[in-house]
Amino acid sequence: MSGQEPSKTRLDDLQARIDAAKGKDDVPSKLEAGHTHAQLAWRMVIQLVVGIALGFGIGFGIDRLHGTTPIFLVLFIGFGLAAGIKVMMRTAQEVQDRNARLGIGQDMPDDEKDA
């Protein structure tokens, strides 16, 4: 090199040529756009388990404090299950909205969507 700093326009031009050679376009891939299916499944399982575990802990604690039968334990496990399912459904809706916004899954024929 001659010791000169490369100009910004030359670097941008070079980057554009590299991206074109790689076949890179403006649409992000499924991995860049979000979670893989396995990551999403684990996220949802963890959300459900945490909801149930928190309900168990709160119910058990209240039962221990008041010396009652496990009525609060059963009640709060139900609340935790409902909360976990609600969070899972919200996560699924967020993923569906993001995929619709990015156009992922829009190119499938209608008969394949039902399967």
Phi, psi and omega in degrees: 000156183270006179088001179274150174282133177292142182286156182297320181293323178293320178294319178296320178296318178296317179297321178296320178292322177296315179298320179294322179292326179282346182081021182282132177239185184280345181276123180289150177287172181296324179291319179289331184287336183177215185273153170284170181296321180294318178296320180294319179296316178296322178300316181291321177297316180296320178298318179293313182296320179294320177299314180293318180296319177296318176299318178299313182297316180294314180297316179297318180296317179294318178298318179295318181297317185264353180067031182268170173290171187288039179291317180289327177300310180295318181298313183283335171296320176298317177297319179295320177297315179297318179294319178297318178294320179298317179293321177298317180293323177295319178297316179298321179293320178298317180294318179295318178296318179295318179295322178293321180294323181273350179080019179279129179084006181274344185269005179280141174296157183298326181289335178279335180293328182285336183284000000 
